[in-house]
Amino acid sequence: MREARGITREAAGWEIRSSESKISRMELGRVGFKERDIADLLSLYGVVDDEERTRLLSLARDANTPGWWHRYGDVLSNWFQPFLGLEAAASLIRCYEVQFVPGLLQTAEYARAVVMLDHWRAESEEIDRRVNLRIARQQFLVRPAAPQLWAVLDEAALRRPIGGPEVMRAQIEALIDMTALPNVRIQVIPFHTGGHAAAGGAFTILRFPDEDLPDVVYLEQLTSALYLDKRDDVDHYAAAMERLCVEAEQPNRTVDILRHILKAHDTTDR
């Protein structure tokens, strides 16, 4: 709106009793939004339609409302909190996993086993809260207007007995059930495929309903995470994801593959 009206950042900053850099940070999403500032900017930009002003001011209020995950602030790292907001706002989530079942598809007991790998010294109450947070994230998959989840799993993630054979068996059974959801697609890259496009490891691509918002690539590390939204980076990962989907078994083969792996875990359990 500012650019369409030919208004400089300096002039916009003056309007809200601030600076050019404040407008830049606002437009880049690096600071919060005061409702009064948004109202003043809308007036400056010539937005007089009551319905449009109400919609945008409502967005400003929503942006300042803490997300549901803030009640888990004691067990959330600063670098992971932005991902939860992006995940909740996404219309399409595409992920590749090589070692674990994706968090959005984990059972509680599988999630507990994964959490304890990183937090084996933590008290049981902290472990419970971390598991509850992971399970709470899954609720938006069954809400109205739920996002599409497209997960590509390396066969290794399904063969590795995280938590033991019994936990793994229940996890694979849950994956079979999840394939029945209309907004969930799961593909498996079998061992016989050999090397593939995602040699760099696990990653997630988030797409949003607003076409003006760029896709975001999320890369998690042991003590931090990367958020990539530059076109070249996103295009590179998107191309890798497309190749993974081609190299993986087709989605209509997933249930048969999972049942085959389930039998292997049953044999291990005996």
Secondary structure as GFF3:
##gff-version 3
##sequence-region A 1 270
A	DSSP	alpha_helix	9	15	.	.	.	ID=ss1
A	DSSP	alpha_helix	20	27	.	.	.	ID=ss2
A	DSSP	alpha_helix	35	44	.	.	.	ID=ss3
A	DSSP	alpha_helix	50	63	.	.	.	ID=ss4
A	DSSP	three_ten_helix	68	75	.	.	.	ID=ss5
A	DSSP	alpha_helix	81	89	.	.	.	ID=ss6
A	DSSP	beta_strand	92	97	.	.	.	ID=ss7
A	DSSP	three_ten_helix	103	105	.	.	.	ID=ss8
A	DSSP	alpha_helix	108	118	.	.	.	ID=ss9
A	DSSP	alpha_helix	124	137	.	.	.	ID=ss10
A	DSSP	three_ten_helix	138	142	.	.	.	ID=ss11
A	DSSP	beta_strand	148	154	.	.	.	ID=ss12
A	DSSP	alpha_helix	155	159	.	.	.	ID=ss13
A	DSSP	alpha_helix	165	178	.	.	.	ID=ss14
A	DSSP	beta_strand	184	189	.	.	.	ID=ss15
A	DSSP	three_ten_helix	191	193	.	.	.	ID=ss16
A	DSSP	beta_strand	203	207	.	.	.	ID=ss17
A	DSSP	beta_strand	216	220	.	.	.	ID=ss18
A	DSSP	beta_strand	225	228	.	.	.	ID=ss19
A	DSSP	alpha_helix	231	247	.	.	.	ID=ss20
A	DSSP	three_ten_helix	251	253	.	.	.	ID=ss21
A	DSSP	alpha_helix	254	269	.	.	.	ID=ss22
###
